[in-house]
Amino acid sequence: MIELDLRPLIPPERHKLIFENWNDLKPGQTLKIINDHDPKPLYYLFQAEYANQYEWEYELEGPIDWAVKIKKL
């Protein structure tokens, strides 16, 4: 599992880092992101770009921090 703590990064850097790491994953591997807000926009982006290619699981849902595991299928 790759774990990315996005909280210290400025928003424009976050998606770039997420997708660089996502593209390096092999099927069955997981990317865990930790964020300072609900990454719902990222979820919609995954729905549009990677439908049926991932599993999305919240580990922590606020109110201060969110953690999501995104498994590549």
PQR file of N, CA, C, O and H, with PARSE charges and radii, in Angstrom:
ATOM      1  N   MET A   1       0.846  -1.181   0.000 -0.4000 1.5000
ATOM      2  CA  MET A   1       0.000   0.000   0.000 -0.0000 2.0000
ATOM      3  C   MET A   1       0.888   1.240   0.000  0.5500 1.7000
ATOM      4  O   MET A   1       1.873   1.319   0.734 -0.5500 1.4000
ATOM      5  N   ILE A   2       0.523   2.190  -0.827 -0.4000 1.5000
ATOM      6  CA  ILE A   2       1.177   3.498  -0.842 -0.0000 2.0000
ATOM      7  C   ILE A   2       0.289   4.442  -0.051  0.5500 1.7000
ATOM      8  O   ILE A   2      -0.920   4.494  -0.277 -0.5500 1.4000
ATOM      9  H   ILE A   2      -0.277   2.126  -1.423  0.4000 1.0000
ATOM     10  N   GLU A   3       0.875   5.186   0.873 -0.4000 1.5000
ATOM     11  CA  GLU A   3       0.119   6.141   1.678 -0.0000 2.0000
ATOM     12  C   GLU A   3       0.612   7.547   1.379  0.5500 1.7000
ATOM     13  O   GLU A   3       1.807   7.832   1.452 -0.5500 1.4000
ATOM     14  H   GLU A   3       1.857   5.144   1.057  0.4000 1.0000
ATOM     15  N   LEU A   4      -0.330   8.419   1.040 -0.4000 1.5000
ATOM     16  CA  LEU A   4      -0.015   9.819   0.739 -0.0000 2.0000
ATOM     17  C   LEU A   4      -0.738  10.731   1.722  0.5500 1.7000
ATOM     18  O   LEU A   4      -1.966  10.707   1.806 -0.5500 1.4000
ATOM     19  H   LEU A   4      -1.301   8.188   0.981  0.4000 1.0000
ATOM     20  N   ASP A   5       0.014  11.528   2.460 -0.4000 1.5000
ATOM     21  CA  ASP A   5      -0.581  12.544   3.322 -0.0000 2.0000
ATOM     22  C   ASP A   5      -0.599  13.840   2.520  0.5500 1.7000
ATOM     23  O   ASP A   5       0.435  14.475   2.313 -0.5500 1.4000
ATOM     24  H   ASP A   5       1.011  11.547   2.391  0.4000 1.0000
ATOM     25  N   LEU A   6      -1.775  14.212   2.080 -0.4000 1.5000
ATOM     26  CA  LEU A   6      -1.916  15.376   1.201 -0.0000 2.0000
ATOM     27  C   LEU A   6      -2.069  16.688   1.959  0.5500 1.7000
ATOM     28  O   LEU A   6      -1.993  17.758   1.355 -0.5500 1.4000
ATOM     29  H   LEU A   6      -2.615  13.697   2.248  0.4000 1.0000
ATOM     30  N   ARG A   7      -2.278  16.626   3.238 -0.4000 1.5000
ATOM     31  CA  ARG A   7      -2.583  17.825   4.016 -0.0000 2.0000
ATOM     32  C   ARG A   7      -1.548  18.934   3.895  0.5500 1.7000
ATOM     33  O   ARG A   7      -1.938  20.099   3.829 -0.5500 1.4000
ATOM     34  H   ARG A   7      -2.340  15.757   3.728  0.4000 1.0000
ATOM     35  N   PRO A   8      -0.243  18.638   3.862 -0.5600 1.5000
ATOM     36  CA  PRO A   8       0.711  19.746   3.763  0.2800 2.0000
ATOM     37  C   PRO A   8       0.860  20.341   2.353  0.5500 1.7000
ATOM     38  O   PRO A   8       1.508  21.373   2.179 -0.5500 1.4000
ATOM     39  N   LEU A   9       0.263  19.691   1.361 -0.4000 1.5000
ATOM     40  CA  LEU A   9       0.428  20.149  -0.028 -0.0000 2.0000
ATOM     41  C   LEU A   9      -0.645  21.154  -0.415  0.5500 1.7000
ATOM     42  O   LEU A   9      -1.760  21.121   0.104 -0.5500 1.4000
ATOM     43  H   LEU A   9      -0.263  18.853   1.503  0.4000 1.0000
ATOM     44  N   ILE A  10      -0.293  22.055  -1.340 -0.4000 1.5000
ATOM     45  CA  ILE A  10      -1.300  22.963  -1.877 -0.0000 2.0000
ATOM     46  C   ILE A  10      -2.185  22.166  -2.844  0.5500 1.7000
ATOM     47  O   ILE A  10      -1.709  21.228  -3.483 -0.5500 1.4000
ATOM     48  H   ILE A  10       0.614  22.082  -1.762  0.4000 1.0000
ATOM     49  N   PRO A  11      -3.460  22.529  -2.954 -0.5600 1.5000
ATOM     50  CA  PRO A  11      -4.397  21.737  -3.769  0.2800 2.0000
ATOM     51  C   PRO A  11      -3.941  21.408  -5.188  0.5500 1.7000
ATOM     52  O   PRO A  11      -4.142  20.271  -5.614 -0.5500 1.4000
ATOM     53  N   PRO A  12      -3.343  22.322  -5.945 -0.5600 1.5000
ATOM     54  CA  PRO A  12      -2.941  21.941  -7.308  0.2800 2.0000
ATOM     55  C   PRO A  12      -1.929  20.798  -7.366  0.5500 1.7000
ATOM     56  O   PRO A  12      -1.862  20.089  -8.371 -0.5500 1.4000
ATOM     57  N   GLU A  13      -1.148  20.609  -6.316 -0.4000 1.5000
ATOM     58  CA  GLU A  13      -0.152  19.536  -6.297 -0.0000 2.0000
ATOM     59  C   GLU A  13      -0.763  18.181  -5.936  0.5500 1.7000
ATOM     60  O   GLU A  13      -0.190  17.139  -6.255 -0.5500 1.4000
ATOM     61  H   GLU A  13      -1.202  21.185  -5.501  0.4000 1.0000
ATOM     62  N   ARG A  14      -1.906  18.190  -5.283 -0.4000 1.5000
ATOM     63  CA  ARG A  14      -2.480  16.961  -4.740 -0.0000 2.0000
ATOM     64  C   ARG A  14      -2.899  15.974  -5.825  0.5500 1.7000
ATOM     65  O   ARG A  14      -2.481  14.817  -5.789 -0.5500 1.4000
ATOM     66  H   ARG A  14      -2.372  19.036  -5.024  0.4000 1.0000
ATOM     67  N   HIS A  15      -3.706  16.397  -6.780 -0.4000 1.5000
ATOM     68  CA  HIS A  15      -4.184  15.470  -7.812 -0.0000 2.0000
ATOM     69  C   HIS A  15      -3.034  14.934  -8.649  0.5500 1.7000
ATOM     70  O   HIS A  15      -3.032  13.763  -9.029 -0.5500 1.4000
ATOM     71  H   HIS A  15      -4.047  17.337  -6.810  0.4000 1.0000
ATOM     72  N   LYS A  16      -2.068  15.778  -8.935 -0.4000 1.5000
ATOM     73  CA  LYS A  16      -0.907  15.325  -9.710 -0.0000 2.0000
ATOM     74  C   LYS A  16      -0.204  14.177  -8.986  0.5500 1.7000
ATOM     75  O   LYS A  16       0.109  13.155  -9.596 -0.5500 1.4000
ATOM     76  H   LYS A  16      -2.071  16.730  -8.626  0.4000 1.0000
ATOM     77  N   LEU A  17       0.043  14.342  -7.697 -0.4000 1.5000
ATOM     78  CA  LEU A  17       0.705  13.313  -6.906 -0.0000 2.0000
ATOM     79  C   LEU A  17      -0.147  12.043  -6.818  0.5500 1.7000
ATOM     80  O   LEU A  17       0.376  10.934  -6.916 -0.5500 1.4000
ATOM     81  H   LEU A  17      -0.211  15.173  -7.201  0.4000 1.0000
ATOM     82  N   ILE A  18      -1.437  12.207  -6.636 -0.4000 1.5000
ATOM     83  CA  ILE A  18      -2.339  11.051  -6.557 -0.0000 2.0000
ATOM     84  C   ILE A  18      -2.265  10.239  -7.840  0.5500 1.7000
ATOM     85  O   ILE A  18      -2.085   9.023  -7.791 -0.5500 1.4000
ATOM     86  H   ILE A  18      -1.862  13.109  -6.556  0.4000 1.0000
ATOM     87  N   PHE A  19      -2.397  10.884  -8.971 -0.4000 1.5000
ATOM     88  CA  PHE A  19      -2.451  10.144 -10.234 -0.0000 2.0000
ATOM     89  C   PHE A  19      -1.085   9.606 -10.658  0.5500 1.7000
ATOM     90  O   PHE A  19      -1.020   8.581 -11.336 -0.5500 1.4000
ATOM     91  H   PHE A  19      -2.543  11.872  -9.011  0.4000 1.0000
ATOM     92  N   GLU A  20      -0.007  10.263 -10.283 -0.4000 1.5000
ATOM     93  CA  GLU A  20       1.319   9.690 -10.540 -0.0000 2.0000
ATOM     94  C   GLU A  20       1.458   8.359  -9.802  0.5500 1.7000
ATOM     95  O   GLU A  20       1.947   7.378 -10.363 -0.5500 1.4000
ATOM     96  H   GLU A  20      -0.059  11.096  -9.732  0.4000 1.0000
ATOM     97  N   ASN A  21       1.027   8.335  -8.550 -0.4000 1.5000
ATOM     98  CA  ASN A  21       1.108   7.108  -7.756 -0.0000 2.0000
ATOM     99  C   ASN A  21       0.090   6.076  -8.213  0.5500 1.7000
ATOM    100  O   ASN A  21       0.395   4.884  -8.248 -0.5500 1.4000
ATOM    101  H   ASN A  21       0.630   9.132  -8.095  0.4000 1.0000
ATOM    102  N   TRP A  22      -1.108   6.512  -8.563 -0.4000 1.5000
ATOM    103  CA  TRP A  22      -2.148   5.595  -9.044 -0.0000 2.0000
ATOM    104  C   TRP A  22      -1.675   4.861 -10.301  0.5500 1.7000
ATOM    105  O   TRP A  22      -1.874   3.653 -10.425 -0.5500 1.4000
ATOM    106  H   TRP A  22      -1.356   7.480  -8.535  0.4000 1.0000
ATOM    107  N   ASN A  23      -1.067   5.569 -11.208 -0.4000 1.5000
ATOM    108  CA  ASN A  23      -0.617   4.964 -12.463 -0.0000 2.0000
ATOM    109  C   ASN A  23       0.482   3.935 -12.246  0.5500 1.7000
ATOM    110  O   ASN A  23       0.666   3.048 -13.081 -0.5500 1.4000
ATOM    111  H   ASN A  23      -0.905   6.550 -11.107  0.4000 1.0000
ATOM    112  N   ASP A  24       1.213   4.034 -11.147 -0.4000 1.5000
ATOM    113  CA  ASP A  24       2.279   3.076 -10.844 -0.0000 2.0000
ATOM    114  C   ASP A  24       1.766   1.809 -10.158  0.5500 1.7000
ATOM    115  O   ASP A  24       2.491   0.818 -10.072 -0.5500 1.4000
ATOM    116  H   ASP A  24       1.064   4.754 -10.470  0.4000 1.0000
ATOM    117  N   LEU A  25       0.527   1.833  -9.671 -0.4000 1.5000
ATOM    118  CA  LEU A  25      -0.018   0.665  -8.979 -0.0000 2.0000
ATOM    119  C   LEU A  25      -0.310  -0.471  -9.943  0.5500 1.7000
ATOM    120  O   LEU A  25      -0.668  -0.256 -11.101 -0.5500 1.4000
ATOM    121  H   LEU A  25      -0.062   2.638  -9.742  0.4000 1.0000
ATOM    122  N   LYS A  26      -0.148  -1.682  -9.436 -0.4000 1.5000
ATOM    123  CA  LYS A  26      -0.554  -2.874 -10.164 -0.0000 2.0000
ATOM    124  C   LYS A  26      -1.915  -3.305  -9.628  0.5500 1.7000
ATOM    125  O   LYS A  26      -2.268  -2.949  -8.504 -0.5500 1.4000
ATOM    126  H   LYS A  26       0.143  -1.857  -8.496  0.4000 1.0000
ATOM    127  N   PRO A  27      -2.686  -4.061 -10.403 -0.5600 1.5000
ATOM    128  CA  PRO A  27      -3.979  -4.535  -9.902  0.2800 2.0000
ATOM    129  C   PRO A  27      -3.814  -5.241  -8.548  0.5500 1.7000
ATOM    130  O   PRO A  27      -2.894  -6.034  -8.347 -0.5500 1.4000
ATOM    131  N   GLY A  28      -4.717  -4.933  -7.647 -0.4000 1.5000
ATOM    132  CA  GLY A  28      -4.694  -5.493  -6.304 -0.0000 2.0000
ATOM    133  C   GLY A  28      -3.989  -4.605  -5.289  0.5500 1.7000
ATOM    134  O   GLY A  28      -4.138  -4.810  -4.085 -0.5500 1.4000
ATOM    135  H   GLY A  28      -5.465  -4.289  -7.810  0.4000 1.0000
ATOM    136  N   GLN A  29      -3.217  -3.611  -5.760 -0.4000 1.5000
ATOM    137  CA  GLN A  29      -2.531  -2.703  -4.849 -0.0000 2.0000
ATOM    138  C   GLN A  29      -3.446  -1.544  -4.477  0.5500 1.7000
ATOM    139  O   GLN A  29      -4.410  -1.241  -5.179 -0.5500 1.4000
ATOM    140  H   GLN A  29      -3.096  -3.444  -6.739  0.4000 1.0000
ATOM    141  N   THR A  30      -3.122  -0.903  -3.357 -0.4000 1.5000
ATOM    142  CA  THR A  30      -3.978   0.139  -2.795 -0.0000 2.0000
ATOM    143  C   THR A  30      -3.197   1.428  -2.588  0.5500 1.7000
ATOM    144  O   THR A  30      -2.028   1.426  -2.201 -0.5500 1.4000
ATOM    145  H   THR A  30      -2.339  -1.149  -2.787  0.4000 1.0000
ATOM    146  N   LEU A  31      -3.888   2.525  -2.860 -0.4000 1.5000
ATOM    147  CA  LEU A  31      -3.384   3.865  -2.586 -0.0000 2.0000
ATOM    148  C   LEU A  31      -4.242   4.432  -1.467  0.5500 1.7000
ATOM    149  O   LEU A  31      -5.464   4.506  -1.597 -0.5500 1.4000
ATOM    150  H   LEU A  31      -4.838   2.527  -3.174  0.4000 1.0000
ATOM    151  N   LYS A  32      -3.613   4.830  -0.371 -0.4000 1.5000
ATOM    152  CA  LYS A  32      -4.333   5.455   0.738 -0.0000 2.0000
ATOM    153  C   LYS A  32      -3.991   6.929   0.750  0.5500 1.7000
ATOM    154  O   LYS A  32      -2.820   7.307   0.744 -0.5500 1.4000
ATOM    155  H   LYS A  32      -2.620   4.769  -0.266  0.4000 1.0000
ATOM    156  N   ILE A  33      -5.022   7.759   0.767 -0.4000 1.5000
ATOM    157  CA  ILE A  33      -4.788   9.197   0.842 -0.0000 2.0000
ATOM    158  C   ILE A  33      -5.370   9.727   2.150  0.5500 1.7000
ATOM    159  O   ILE A  33      -6.418   9.282   2.618 -0.5500 1.4000
ATOM    160  H   ILE A  33      -5.973   7.451   0.772  0.4000 1.0000
ATOM    161  N   ILE A  34      -4.660  10.682   2.715 -0.4000 1.5000
ATOM    162  CA  ILE A  34      -5.110  11.378   3.913 -0.0000 2.0000
ATOM    163  C   ILE A  34      -5.248  12.836   3.520  0.5500 1.7000
ATOM    164  O   ILE A  34      -4.323  13.435   2.972 -0.5500 1.4000
ATOM    165  H   ILE A  34      -3.809  11.043   2.334  0.4000 1.0000
ATOM    166  N   ASN A  35      -6.416  13.400   3.805 -0.4000 1.5000
ATOM    167  CA  ASN A  35      -6.738  14.730   3.305 -0.0000 2.0000
ATOM    168  C   ASN A  35      -7.379  15.567   4.402  0.5500 1.7000
ATOM    169  O   ASN A  35      -7.835  15.036   5.415 -0.5500 1.4000
ATOM    170  H   ASN A  35      -7.167  12.913   4.250  0.4000 1.0000
ATOM    171  N   ASP A  36      -7.411  16.882   4.194 -0.4000 1.5000
ATOM    172  CA  ASP A  36      -8.018  17.787   5.169 -0.0000 2.0000
ATOM    173  C   ASP A  36      -9.452  18.167   4.801  0.5500 1.7000
ATOM    174  O   ASP A  36     -10.041  19.045   5.431 -0.5500 1.4000
ATOM    175  H   ASP A  36      -7.041  17.313   3.371  0.4000 1.0000
ATOM    176  N   HIS A  37     -10.007  17.520   3.797 -0.4000 1.5000
ATOM    177  CA  HIS A  37     -11.409  17.704   3.427 -0.0000 2.0000
ATOM    178  C   HIS A  37     -11.896  16.431   2.738  0.5500 1.7000
ATOM    179  O   HIS A  37     -11.092  15.594   2.328 -0.5500 1.4000
ATOM    180  H   HIS A  37      -9.528  16.806   3.285  0.4000 1.0000
ATOM    181  N   ASP A  38     -13.192  16.293   2.616 -0.4000 1.5000
ATOM    182  CA  ASP A  38     -13.765  15.126   1.952 -0.0000 2.0000
ATOM    183  C   ASP A  38     -13.327  15.125   0.490  0.5500 1.7000
ATOM    184  O   ASP A  38     -13.592  16.089  -0.229 -0.5500 1.4000
ATOM    185  H   ASP A  38     -13.845  16.973   2.949  0.4000 1.0000
ATOM    186  N   PRO A  39     -12.666  14.068   0.040 -0.5600 1.5000
ATOM    187  CA  PRO A  39     -12.190  14.038  -1.343  0.2800 2.0000
ATOM    188  C   PRO A  39     -13.262  13.625  -2.353  0.5500 1.7000
ATOM    189  O   PRO A  39     -12.966  12.932  -3.326 -0.5500 1.4000
ATOM    190  N   LYS A  40     -14.485  14.043  -2.127 -0.4000 1.5000
ATOM    191  CA  LYS A  40     -15.595  13.690  -3.004 -0.0000 2.0000
ATOM    192  C   LYS A  40     -15.351  14.103  -4.455  0.5500 1.7000
ATOM    193  O   LYS A  40     -15.686  13.329  -5.352 -0.5500 1.4000
ATOM    194  H   LYS A  40     -14.726  14.605  -1.336  0.4000 1.0000
ATOM    195  N   PRO A  41     -14.780  15.293  -4.737 -0.5600 1.5000
ATOM    196  CA  PRO A  41     -14.479  15.628  -6.144  0.2800 2.0000
ATOM    197  C   PRO A  41     -13.520  14.614  -6.786  0.5500 1.7000
ATOM    198  O   PRO A  41     -13.649  14.301  -7.969 -0.5500 1.4000
ATOM    199  N   LEU A  42     -12.569  14.107  -6.011 -0.4000 1.5000
ATOM    200  CA  LEU A  42     -11.659  13.088  -6.516 -0.0000 2.0000
ATOM    201  C   LEU A  42     -12.424  11.804  -6.825  0.5500 1.7000
ATOM    202  O   LEU A  42     -12.145  11.135  -7.820 -0.5500 1.4000
ATOM    203  H   LEU A  42     -12.465  14.361  -5.049  0.4000 1.0000
ATOM    204  N   TYR A  43     -13.375  11.466  -5.984 -0.4000 1.5000
ATOM    205  CA  TYR A  43     -14.214  10.283  -6.220 -0.0000 2.0000
ATOM    206  C   TYR A  43     -14.935  10.408  -7.567  0.5500 1.7000
ATOM    207  O   TYR A  43     -14.965   9.455  -8.346 -0.5500 1.4000
ATOM    208  H   TYR A  43     -13.602  12.010  -5.176  0.4000 1.0000
ATOM    209  N   TYR A  44     -15.506  11.568  -7.837 -0.4000 1.5000
ATOM    210  CA  TYR A  44     -16.218  11.773  -9.105 -0.0000 2.0000
ATOM    211  C   TYR A  44     -15.253  11.701 -10.295  0.5500 1.7000
ATOM    212  O   TYR A  44     -15.618  11.218 -11.367 -0.5500 1.4000
ATOM    213  H   TYR A  44     -15.481  12.342  -7.204  0.4000 1.0000
ATOM    214  N   LEU A  45     -14.045  12.175 -10.105 -0.4000 1.5000
ATOM    215  CA  LEU A  45     -13.037  12.082 -11.159 -0.0000 2.0000
ATOM    216  C   LEU A  45     -12.684  10.619 -11.429  0.5500 1.7000
ATOM    217  O   LEU A  45     -12.561  10.213 -12.584 -0.5500 1.4000
ATOM    218  H   LEU A  45     -13.748  12.567  -9.234  0.4000 1.0000
ATOM    219  N   PHE A  46     -12.524   9.839 -10.378 -0.4000 1.5000
ATOM    220  CA  PHE A  46     -12.274   8.406 -10.561 -0.0000 2.0000
ATOM    221  C   PHE A  46     -13.456   7.733 -11.261  0.5500 1.7000
ATOM    222  O   PHE A  46     -13.257   6.873 -12.119 -0.5500 1.4000
ATOM    223  H   PHE A  46     -12.625  10.169  -9.440  0.4000 1.0000
ATOM    224  N   GLN A  47     -14.671   8.114 -10.908 -0.4000 1.5000
ATOM    225  CA  GLN A  47     -15.856   7.557 -11.567 -0.0000 2.0000
ATOM    226  C   GLN A  47     -15.822   7.837 -13.067  0.5500 1.7000
ATOM    227  O   GLN A  47     -16.154   6.967 -13.871 -0.5500 1.4000
ATOM    228  H   GLN A  47     -14.833   8.813 -10.212  0.4000 1.0000
ATOM    229  N   ALA A  48     -15.427   9.030 -13.437 -0.4000 1.5000
ATOM    230  CA  ALA A  48     -15.404   9.415 -14.846 -0.0000 2.0000
ATOM    231  C   ALA A  48     -14.254   8.766 -15.608  0.5500 1.7000
ATOM    232  O   ALA A  48     -14.429   8.336 -16.748 -0.5500 1.4000
ATOM    233  H   ALA A  48     -15.157   9.737 -12.784  0.4000 1.0000
ATOM    234  N   GLU A  49     -13.082   8.694 -14.988 -0.4000 1.5000
ATOM    235  CA  GLU A  49     -11.888   8.237 -15.690 -0.0000 2.0000
ATOM    236  C   GLU A  49     -11.585   6.745 -15.525  0.5500 1.7000
ATOM    237  O   GLU A  49     -10.992   6.130 -16.412 -0.5500 1.4000
ATOM    238  H   GLU A  49     -12.940   9.043 -14.062  0.4000 1.0000
ATOM    239  N   TYR A  50     -11.985   6.170 -14.405 -0.4000 1.5000
ATOM    240  CA  TYR A  50     -11.573   4.797 -14.074 -0.0000 2.0000
ATOM    241  C   TYR A  50     -12.751   3.932 -13.632  0.5500 1.7000
ATOM    242  O   TYR A  50     -12.594   3.084 -12.754 -0.5500 1.4000
ATOM    243  H   TYR A  50     -12.466   6.670 -13.684  0.4000 1.0000
ATOM    244  N   ALA A  51     -13.910   4.130 -14.216 -0.4000 1.5000
ATOM    245  CA  ALA A  51     -15.094   3.349 -13.837 -0.0000 2.0000
ATOM    246  C   ALA A  51     -14.774   1.858 -13.878  0.5500 1.7000
ATOM    247  O   ALA A  51     -14.163   1.368 -14.828 -0.5500 1.4000
ATOM    248  H   ALA A  51     -14.038   4.819 -14.929  0.4000 1.0000
ATOM    249  N   ASN A  52     -15.195   1.144 -12.833 -0.4000 1.5000
ATOM    250  CA  ASN A  52     -15.013  -0.308 -12.712 -0.0000 2.0000
ATOM    251  C   ASN A  52     -13.547  -0.740 -12.631  0.5500 1.7000
ATOM    252  O   ASN A  52     -13.236  -1.907 -12.864 -0.5500 1.4000
ATOM    253  H   ASN A  52     -15.690   1.542 -12.061  0.4000 1.0000
ATOM    254  N   GLN A  53     -12.650   0.186 -12.304 -0.4000 1.5000
ATOM    255  CA  GLN A  53     -11.232  -0.150 -12.207 -0.0000 2.0000
ATOM    256  C   GLN A  53     -10.679   0.080 -10.803  0.5500 1.7000
ATOM    257  O   GLN A  53      -9.470  -0.019 -10.595 -0.5500 1.4000
ATOM    258  H   GLN A  53     -12.903   1.134 -12.114  0.4000 1.0000
ATOM    259  N   TYR A  54     -11.543   0.385  -9.839 -0.4000 1.5000
ATOM    260  CA  TYR A  54     -11.084   0.691  -8.488 -0.0000 2.0000
ATOM    261  C   TYR A  54     -12.184   0.407  -7.468  0.5500 1.7000
ATOM    262  O   TYR A  54     -13.361   0.299  -7.810 -0.5500 1.4000
ATOM    263  H   TYR A  54     -12.525   0.466 -10.008  0.4000 1.0000
ATOM    264  N   GLU A  55     -11.770   0.291  -6.215 -0.4000 1.5000
ATOM    265  CA  GLU A  55     -12.693   0.254  -5.080 -0.0000 2.0000
ATOM    266  C   GLU A  55     -12.335   1.422  -4.170  0.5500 1.7000
ATOM    267  O   GLU A  55     -11.157   1.687  -3.932 -0.5500 1.4000
ATOM    268  H   GLU A  55     -10.813   0.379  -5.938  0.4000 1.0000
ATOM    269  N   TRP A  56     -13.327   2.108  -3.671 -0.4000 1.5000
ATOM    270  CA  TRP A  56     -13.150   3.302  -2.845 -0.0000 2.0000
ATOM    271  C   TRP A  56     -13.690   2.991  -1.458  0.5500 1.7000
ATOM    272  O   TRP A  56     -14.848   2.594  -1.319 -0.5500 1.4000
ATOM    273  H   TRP A  56     -14.284   1.893  -3.865  0.4000 1.0000
ATOM    274  N   GLU A  57     -12.866   3.165  -0.432 -0.4000 1.5000
ATOM    275  CA  GLU A  57     -13.289   2.870   0.932 -0.0000 2.0000
ATOM    276  C   GLU A  57     -12.808   3.954   1.881  0.5500 1.7000
ATOM    277  O   GLU A  57     -11.607   4.189   2.016 -0.5500 1.4000
ATOM    278  H   GLU A  57     -11.926   3.487  -0.545  0.4000 1.0000
ATOM    279  N   TYR A  58     -13.769   4.623   2.545 -0.4000 1.5000
ATOM    280  CA  TYR A  58     -13.407   5.596   3.564 -0.0000 2.0000
ATOM    281  C   TYR A  58     -12.936   4.852   4.809  0.5500 1.7000
ATOM    282  O   TYR A  58     -13.589   3.909   5.255 -0.5500 1.4000
ATOM    283  H   TYR A  58     -14.745   4.432   2.435  0.4000 1.0000
ATOM    284  N   GLU A  59     -11.810   5.271   5.367 -0.4000 1.5000
ATOM    285  CA  GLU A  59     -11.348   4.775   6.667 -0.0000 2.0000
ATOM    286  C   GLU A  59     -11.650   5.785   7.762  0.5500 1.7000
ATOM    287  O   GLU A  59     -11.863   5.419   8.918 -0.5500 1.4000
ATOM    288  H   GLU A  59     -11.279   6.037   5.005  0.4000 1.0000
ATOM    289  N   LEU A  60     -11.666   7.058   7.387 -0.4000 1.5000
ATOM    290  CA  LEU A  60     -11.923   8.147   8.323 -0.0000 2.0000
ATOM    291  C   LEU A  60     -12.700   9.219   7.573  0.5500 1.7000
ATOM    292  O   LEU A  60     -12.312   9.631   6.480 -0.5500 1.4000
ATOM    293  H   LEU A  60     -11.492   7.355   6.448  0.4000 1.0000
ATOM    294  N   GLU A  61     -13.814   9.671   8.176 -0.4000 1.5000
ATOM    295  CA  GLU A  61     -14.666  10.661   7.500 -0.0000 2.0000
ATOM    296  C   GLU A  61     -14.855  11.903   8.353  0.5500 1.7000
ATOM    297  O   GLU A  61     -15.940  12.150   8.880 -0.5500 1.4000
ATOM    298  H   GLU A  61     -14.129   9.336   9.064  0.4000 1.0000
ATOM    299  N   GLY A  62     -13.783  12.685   8.482 -0.4000 1.5000
ATOM    300  CA  GLY A  62     -13.843  13.983   9.120 -0.0000 2.0000
ATOM    301  C   GLY A  62     -14.115  13.916  10.615  0.5500 1.7000
ATOM    302  O   GLY A  62     -14.078  12.838  11.208 -0.5500 1.4000
ATOM    303  H   GLY A  62     -12.902  12.485   8.054  0.4000 1.0000
ATOM    304  N   PRO A  63     -14.381  15.035  11.210 -0.5600 1.5000
ATOM    305  CA  PRO A  63     -14.603  16.335  10.583  0.2800 2.0000
ATOM    306  C   PRO A  63     -13.316  17.096  10.242  0.5500 1.7000
ATOM    307  O   PRO A  63     -13.362  18.083   9.509 -0.5500 1.4000
ATOM    308  N   ILE A  64     -12.173  16.647  10.766 -0.4000 1.5000
ATOM    309  CA  ILE A  64     -10.930  17.378  10.493 -0.0000 2.0000
ATOM    310  C   ILE A  64     -10.126  16.695   9.395  0.5500 1.7000
ATOM    311  O   ILE A  64      -9.620  17.355   8.488 -0.5500 1.4000
ATOM    312  H   ILE A  64     -12.136  15.845  11.362  0.4000 1.0000
ATOM    313  N   ASP A  65     -10.010  15.391   9.477 -0.4000 1.5000
ATOM    314  CA  ASP A  65      -9.228  14.639   8.493 -0.0000 2.0000
ATOM    315  C   ASP A  65     -10.072  13.533   7.869  0.5500 1.7000
ATOM    316  O   ASP A  65     -10.992  13.001   8.489 -0.5500 1.4000
ATOM    317  H   ASP A  65     -10.421  14.855  10.214  0.4000 1.0000
ATOM    318  N   TRP A  66      -9.733  13.206   6.631 -0.4000 1.5000
ATOM    319  CA  TRP A  66     -10.362  12.116   5.905 -0.0000 2.0000
ATOM    320  C   TRP A  66      -9.271  11.175   5.432  0.5500 1.7000
ATOM    321  O   TRP A  66      -8.183  11.615   5.061 -0.5500 1.4000
ATOM    322  H   TRP A  66      -8.985  13.639   6.128  0.4000 1.0000
ATOM    323  N   ALA A  67      -9.557   9.881   5.443 -0.4000 1.5000
ATOM    324  CA  ALA A  67      -8.621   8.890   4.907 -0.0000 2.0000
ATOM    325  C   ALA A  67      -9.419   7.954   4.001  0.5500 1.7000
ATOM    326  O   ALA A  67     -10.483   7.462   4.378 -0.5500 1.4000
ATOM    327  H   ALA A  67     -10.441   9.524   5.744  0.4000 1.0000
ATOM    328  N   VAL A  68      -8.893   7.720   2.814 -0.4000 1.5000
ATOM    329  CA  VAL A  68      -9.563   6.888   1.819 -0.0000 2.0000
ATOM    330  C   VAL A  68      -8.568   5.892   1.256  0.5500 1.7000
ATOM    331  O   VAL A  68      -7.433   6.240   0.932 -0.5500 1.4000
ATOM    332  H   VAL A  68      -8.029   8.120   2.507  0.4000 1.0000
ATOM    333  N   LYS A  69      -9.010   4.644   1.142 -0.4000 1.5000
ATOM    334  CA  LYS A  69      -8.217   3.625   0.459 -0.0000 2.0000
ATOM    335  C   LYS A  69      -8.828   3.419  -0.911  0.5500 1.7000
ATOM    336  O   LYS A  69     -10.031   3.191  -1.033 -0.5500 1.4000
ATOM    337  H   LYS A  69      -9.932   4.360   1.405  0.4000 1.0000
ATOM    338  N   ILE A  70      -7.990   3.500  -1.954 -0.4000 1.5000
ATOM    339  CA  ILE A  70      -8.436   3.315  -3.332 -0.0000 2.0000
ATOM    340  C   ILE A  70      -7.660   2.125  -3.883  0.5500 1.7000
ATOM    341  O   ILE A  70      -6.453   2.202  -4.113 -0.5500 1.4000
ATOM    342  H   ILE A  70      -7.013   3.686  -1.854  0.4000 1.0000
ATOM    343  N   LYS A  71      -8.369   1.036  -4.087 -0.4000 1.5000
ATOM    344  CA  LYS A  71      -7.741  -0.205  -4.549 -0.0000 2.0000
ATOM    345  C   LYS A  71      -7.895  -0.330  -6.054  0.5500 1.7000
ATOM    346  O   LYS A  71      -8.990  -0.161  -6.589 -0.5500 1.4000
ATOM    347  H   LYS A  71      -9.349   0.973  -3.900  0.4000 1.0000
ATOM    348  N   LYS A  72      -6.806  -0.625  -6.731 -0.4000 1.5000
ATOM    349  CA  LYS A  72      -6.822  -0.826  -8.176 -0.0000 2.0000
ATOM    350  C   LYS A  72      -7.277  -2.254  -8.466  0.5500 1.7000
ATOM    351  O   LYS A  72      -6.715  -3.214  -7.940 -0.5500 1.4000
ATOM    352  H   LYS A  72      -5.916  -0.763  -6.296  0.4000 1.0000
ATOM    353  N   LEU A  73      -8.289  -2.380  -9.299 -0.4000 1.5000
ATOM    354  CA  LEU A  73      -8.826  -3.702  -9.641 -0.0000 2.0000
ATOM    355  C   LEU A  73      -8.152  -4.267 -10.884  0.5500 1.7000
ATOM    356  O   LEU A  73      -8.480  -5.372 -11.316 -0.5500 1.4000
ATOM    357  H   LEU A  73      -8.746  -1.599  -9.727  0.4000 1.0000
TER
END
